[in-house]
Amino acid sequence: MSRELKFAQAILEATDQCMARDSRVYLMGLGVPDPKGTFGTTVGLQAKYGPSRVMDMPTAESTMTGVGIGSAIVGMRPIMTHQRVDFFLLAFDQLLNNGAKWHYMFGGRMNVPIVIRLIIGRGWGQGPQHSQSLQAMFAHVPGLKVVMPATPSDAKGLLISAIEDDNPVIYLEHRWLHGTFGPVAEEMYRVPIGKARTIRMGADVTIVSCSHMTVEALRAADELAADGINAEVVDLRSIKPLDEAHVLESVRKTGRLVVADAAWRSVGVAAEILALTAEHLHGELKAAPKRVTFPDVPTPTSWALAQHFYPRSIDIANAVRAVIGGRERRQEAAASARSTHDVPDTTFTGPF
C-alpha cells in the first residue's frame, strides 16, 4: 500500500527497516543524532537503536571512512552520512584506494558492503566549497556504484538495494529533494541499481536527467507540451552502472536528445550520455544533441550569479526548442522561478 511521504521520510524509513531486519547495519555521520537529523533522514534512529548503532562521528572523515570500510570487510554493513559531498573529499583515498578495489584485488572473495550518503546541490549561498556536485568523479572509479534518486519511491527502493549490495555504493541526494512528496510503499522493496526509468512518454525528443534535474525536466516537458512538443523524460536513477540500453532505446525512438545534469559541462555525466549516443546512433539522430549543465566555473556564493549558473526548467525547454528548431524563450519568462534566495520555494527547510 502506498502513502505520500517526503523524500527525507522515505530515506528514514528505508534505513529504519534495514536496521530492524539486519543487526549488522549501523549508521554513523557528523550530525546524525542532531535534532533535525540531516534534513530529517535520521531523526529518532539513535533513540530506537542506541548509540552503538547510530553514532555521531568526529570531523575526521578519512579516519572514520577507514573505520567504516574496515568494519564492512569483516561483515558489518555501515551507512556513512555526510551533510555535504565536499566534506567527503577528505576521505577519497580510503574509498578509491581501498573500498573500491578490495573486491577486485581479492578475486571476488572479499566484499566491502558500505553505503556512503552524500548531499549535493545548491543552498543558502554556500558557494564553491559547499555546493559542488561531484557525481562524475565517483562514477569514473571502477568498483563503485553511484545512485541518484529523484523521487521518494526511488529514494527508499534504491537505498535498500544499496544497503543490501555487497560492495560500495555512493548514494547522492540533492538537498532540494528532501521536502518533495510522492507515493511510497510501506513494505520493504528494492529498486534495482543500474536500471533507468521512463517517467514521461513522448515522441519528439528525449530528455535524459537524474536527481533534481528530473524534477526540472518534468516541468520543462509540461511547458513544451503547451507548444505542441511531446517530450519523453528518462530518469537515469543510477549513473554507475549506466542503463545504456534504456537510454539508446528512447533516443532511437525520438531521434533527438537533450541531457540535463546538475554538474559541470566538461567530462561529466551529460558528456558521457552524448558520447554513448554518438557511438551507437550515429546517422540516426535528426539533430545534434545538447546538454544542459553548469558552466565550467566554480559554484558561486552570490545570489545574483547563482541565477545564471544553475540550470532550471526554462533552460531545458530552450535546449529542446533549439534541437527541434523552434525559437528560445527569453530567460525573463522564468523570473518567478528564480526569485527565491537559493531555495526552490518557501517550503524548503534544512538543518542549519
N, C-alpha and C positions, 0 to 999 in steps of 0.2 A: 504494500500500500504506500502510495506517495503522499508526501505533505510538502508544503512550501517551507524551505529552510534557507537561511542565509548561507552564502559561500563559506563563511567562517564557521558557522554551526555544522556544516557538512564535514569540514576538516576535523572539528572537535569530535563529532560522532564517530567518524572512521577511526580516529585514534583511540577513543574510549572502547569501541567494540573490539579492536585488535588487542588492546591491553587486557581486556576481560577474558579474551579467548586464549591468549598465549602469555604466560608469565615471563617469557624471555624478552618481550617487548618493553622497552623503557624509553623515557623521554628526557632529554636534557637540552638546555639552552639558556642564553642570557635573557632573563626576564620571564622565563616560563611560569614561575609561580606568581608573577605580578598580578595585582587585582584585575587588570584589564587583559591579561593573558594573551599577549601578542595578537592584537586585533580580535580577541575573543576566541582564538583557536585552541587555547589550553586551559580555559577557565574551569576550575573545580577538579582538575585531574589530580593535583597533589593531595587534596583533601580526601579523595577517593582511594588513591593507590599508595599514598605515603611518599615521604621524601627520598626513599631508596629507589623508587621507580620514576619519580617525576622530580627532577632536581634543577635548581639554578646552576649556572656554571660561571667561573671567573672569566674575566676578559683575557683569556689565554687560549685563543682559538686553535693554534697549532697543536698545543699540548692536549687539549680536550678532544680534538678530532683524532689524535693518535690514540687516546683512551677509547674513543668510540670504535675506531677501526679494530683495535686490539680485542675489544670485547666481542665484536662481531666475528672475528676469526675463531674465537673459542666458543661460539654458539649463541651469543646473545643477539638480539635484533634491535639495535638502537635507532631512535629517531632524534636527529640533531636539528635544532631550530635556531635560525639566525634572523634577527629583525631586519637586516639589510644584507643583500648579496655581497655588498662591498666589504663587510666585516670578514667574510669567509676567505677573502683573498690572502689573509694571513696564514691560512691553513692549506693552501694549494699544494704544497709539497707533500703533505700527508695523504691527500686524496689522489693526486696524479701519480706519485711515485710509489705509493703503497696500495691504497684501497682499490684503485682502478686496475692494477696489474697483478694482484695476488692470484686470482683465479687462473689467469693465463700462465703465470710463472710456475705454478704447481700443476700444470697439465690438467686443469679442470677438477682437481681433487680437493681444492680449498676454496672456500667462499667467503665473501665479505658482505653479509646482508645488512647494510646500513642505508637509511634514508636520510638525506640532508635537505631540509626545508629551507628555502631561501626566498626572501621577499624582494621583488623587483618593482620598478616603476617610480613615477614621479610623486611628489608630495611635499607641501609646505616649504617649497623653495630650498630643498636640501642640497641641490646642486651637484657639482662634479664628483664628489667623493661619497655621496649617499643616494644617488638616484640612477645608478647605472643598470643597464640590462645586459647581462653577460652570457646569455644562453649559448651563443655560438662558441664561446671559449670552452664550455663544458662539453658541448656536442662534438667538438673536434677530437676529444680524447677517447681512444679505444678503451673499452671496459666500463664506460659509464653509460647509463641510460638517463635520458632527460625528458621530463614530462612537464607540460604547461597547460593545466586545465583552464577552461573558460567559463564553465557552468558549475553550479553547486552539485549537480548529479555527478559530473565527471570528477569534481574535486574529491568527493567521497570514494568513488569507484577506483580512481587512479591511485589514491593514497593507500587504499587497502592492497591493491596489486603491488605497489611499491614496497610496502612493509613485508609482504609475503615473498618478494623476489629475493633470490639468493645472492645477489651482488649489488653494488652501489647504484642507487637511483637518486638523481638530483630532481627535487620537486620544487618547481618555481611557481610562485603565486604572486600575481600583481596586486599591489595594495589597494587599487581601486575596485577590485572584485569582491573584497571581503563582505561588503554590505549588500551585494546583489542577491536577489531571491530566485528560487526555482524549485521545481519538484525534485524530491529526493526520497527514495525508498527507505523504509525503516530497517529492513533486514540488511545483513552484510551482503555486498555484491561486489563484483570486480569489473572494472573497465580494462580491457587488455592493453598493455603497454605496446606501442608501435602501431596502433590502428587509428586512422583518421576517421572523420565522420562528416558527411554532407548534411548540414543543418538547414539549408535552404536550397531547393531545387531551382535550376534556371537553365536557359538555353543559349543566352547571348554572350556570356563572359563568365569565367571562373575567378572568384576572389578566394585566395588561399590565405589563411590567417591563423593566429594562435593567441591564447591568453586574452588580455583585454582588447587586443585588436580585433578579435572575433566579435565582440560587442559593437565596436565601431563599424566593422564590415556589415553587420546586420542592419545597422542604422543607415549605412550608405545604400544598401540594397533596397531598403524602403524608399529612400529618396529617389533612387534611379527608377524604381517601378513607376513612380509618378510621371516619368519622362518616357515610359514605354520600353525601358531597358530591363530585361529579365536576367538578373544576376544569380549565379549559383555560388553559395558560400561553403567552402570546405574548411572545417576546423581541424588542424593537424593533431591536436591533443598531445602527441609525442613528437619531439623533433629528433630524438635518437632512441631507438631506431625510427627512421622516417618511413611513412607508408607511401612509398613511391608509386605503387600500382594504383592506389586510390586517386592520388593527385593527377597522374597521367590519364586515367580514365575520364576524369572530369574535363580536363583541358582538351583532350581529344574530341570530346562531345561538343564543347562550346567553340573551340578554335581560338579563344582569346584568354589572356591571363593577366591578372593583377595580384601581386603578393604584398600583404601588409604585415609588417613586423616591427614591433616597438623596440628597435635596436638600431645600431649604426648601419649605414648603407653598405660599406665595403666588407667583403669576406664574411658575410652573415648568413642567417637562415634564408632571407629573401634571395640572396645571390645563389645559394645552393639550389633553391627551387627553380630559379631561372636556368641554371646550368643543367639541371635534370631535364627540364622541358626541351632545351636546345639539343641535348644529346639524343633524346628519344622521339621528339616530334618535329624535327627539322623538316620544313616543307609543308607541314600540316597546319601551321598557325596562319590565321587570317590577318594578324597584325603583330608587330613587335610587342613582347610582354613588357610590363612596367612593374616597378617595386615602389612601395610607399614605406619610408623608413625615417629614422633620424638622419640629419646631416652629419657629416664626419667631423664634428667638433664636440668638445666635452659638454655634458649636460649642464644647462645654465641654472643659476640661482634666481636671477632676475625674472619677475613675473612678466615683464614686457618681452623679454627674449623667449621665455617659455611658450608664449602664444604662437610663436613662429617655429619653434623647434619640434614640438611634439605633434605628430600627425593625428588627425581626428577623422570623423566620417566624411567631412567635406573633401578632404584630401584624397580619400579612397574613391569617392564618387567622381571627382575630377579626373583621376587617373583612368577610371573606366571610360569616361567620356572621351578622353584622348585616344584610348585604344580603339574605341568604336568609331571615332571620327567626329564626335559632337563637340560643341563649344563648352569650355570650362565655365563654371560659375565663379563669381568673384568671392574672395575669402570673406568679405564683409557679410555675406549671406549667412555665415555661421557665427556671427558675433555673439549671439546669446549663448552658444555652446562653449565659447571661450572666455566668458566674462567672469567666471569664478576664479578665486585665487588658488590655483594649483590643486584644486579638488574637482571631482566630476560633477558634484552638485552639493546642495546644502545639507544632505543627509549623511555625507561622508564624515566618519569619525575614526580616530586611531588611538593608539596607546599613549603617545607623547605629543 
